Amino acid sequence: MPESPTVTAFVGTSGFAYPQWKGVFYPPGLSSKRMLAHYAERLPSVEINYTFRREPSPATVAAWREAAPETFRFAIKAHMRITHFWPLDPPDDALGSFVTPLEPLQDRVGCILFQCPPKFALDADRLRRFLDRLPGWVRPAFEFRHPSWDAARPIVAERGGAWVETETEDEAVQELPAGGFAYVRLRRTDYDEERLRAWAERLRPALDRGDVFAFFKHEGGDQGPAWAASLLELLR
């Protein structure tokens, strides 16, 4: 991974602690405690999903910081209490108990992913209030899954956030947002060279505007890290 702080293509996978990657991406005998350090030597970013169900402990955050270099970036999924129990309107203690432990890592947190439930419909005022409550160091990325939220794109862009675009087997990403930083979740089961080159062409203009985060899913084997490395090379 380049050491230059100008690198803004943060490509990786959703998670890193997968035993099935041993022998291919990880050395066969690598301990689980060494996985992140090995991962961070090869890819510049990771999407942390387990924080959706478990709040990060200070010890975990300290371990992440020690294992990854200064140029590495974490994209951390917000806890379900923030996005599902009280969608974008959590009590102060619920928001604080998630955000506060991350403060020692804040210079390495590329963004926080707020993945909202499919039935949560547009509430622009609630979104504005929520954005006002976030600490200044938090860069939000929102994955809204109810179609009514499309009207809130300008609000997210005005606050410097990212509108998350997700590609699945059934849904293609039509266009990337014109402003702010970009965040794409690549969830198809296969990405051949042609598709990776097409994504590189789509993401390259976004690099002129700011950071690009792109994450492949881990399910289905060990292809995710290989796809991430290939896309990163194409973007360079």
LINVEN-V883604 format. One record per pair of residues at least 24 apart in sequence whose C-alpha atoms are under 7 Angstrom apart, sorted by sequence separation. I is the first residue (numbers start at 1). J is the second residue. If there is no record, write none. Layout:
I_J ; I_J
//
This chain:
55_79 ; 182_206 ; 52_77 ; 54_79 ; 121_146 ; 48_74 ; 51_77 ; 52_78 ; 53_79 ; 112_138 ; 120_146 ; 122_148 ; 45_72 ; 46_73 ; 47_74 ; 48_75 ; 49_76 ; 51_78 ; 52_79 ; 53_80 ; 111_138 ; 112_139 ; 113_140 ; 114_141 ; 115_142 ; 116_143 ; 118_145 ; 119_146 ; 121_148 ; 122_149 ; 40_68 ; 44_72 ; 45_73 ; 46_74 ; 47_75 ; 48_76 ; 49_77 ; 51_79 ; 52_80 ; 111_139 ; 112_140 ; 113_141 ; 114_142 ; 115_143 ; 116_144 ; 117_145 ; 118_146 ; 121_149 ; 124_152 ; 181_209 ; 44_73 ; 45_74 ; 46_75 ; 47_76 ; 48_77 ; 111_140 ; 112_141 ; 113_142 ; 114_143 ; 115_144 ; 116_145 ; 180_209 ; 181_210 ; 182_211 ; 183_212 ; 184_213 ; 185_214 ; 186_215 ; 187_216 ; 37_67 ; 111_141 ; 180_210 ; 181_211 ; 182_212 ; 183_213 ; 184_214 ; 185_215 ; 186_216 ; 187_217 ; 12_43 ; 15_46 ; 36_67 ; 37_68 ; 83_114 ; 106_137 ; 181_212 ; 182_213 ; 183_214 ; 184_215 ; 185_216 ; 186_217 ; 200_231 ; 204_235 ; 11_43 ; 12_44 ; 14_46 ; 15_47 ; 40_72 ; 83_115 ; 84_116 ; 11_44 ; 12_45 ; 13_46 ; 14_47 ; 15_48 ; 83_116 ; 84_117 ; 10_44 ; 11_45 ; 12_46 ; 13_47 ; 14_48 ; 15_49 ; 74_108 ; 75_109 ; 78_112 ; 200_234 ; 10_45 ; 14_49 ; 73_108 ; 74_109 ; 75_110 ; 76_111 ; 77_112 ; 78_113 ; 196_231 ; 200_235 ; 72_108 ; 73_109 ; 74_110 ; 75_111 ; 76_112 ; 77_113 ; 78_114 ; 191_227 ; 73_110 ; 75_112 ; 76_113 ; 77_114 ; 89_126 ; 197_234 ; 70_108 ; 75_113 ; 88_126 ; 88_127 ; 1_41 ; 65_105 ; 1_42 ; 61_102 ; 89_130 ; 1_43 ; 88_130 ; 1_44 ; 55_98 ; 58_101 ; 57_101 ; 61_105 ; 56_101 ; 5_71 ; 3_71 ; 47_215 ; 43_229 ; 8_207 ; 14_215 ; 21_222 ; 8_210 ; 9_211 ; 10_212 ; 11_213 ; 12_214 ; 13_215 ; 14_216 ; 8_211 ; 9_212 ; 10_213 ; 11_214 ; 12_215 ; 13_216 ; 14_217 ; 8_212 ; 9_213 ; 10_214 ; 11_215 ; 12_216 ; 13_217 ; 14_218 ; 13_218 ; 13_224 ; 13_225 ; 12_225 ; 13_228 ; 12_228 ; 11_228 ; 11_232 ; 9_232
//
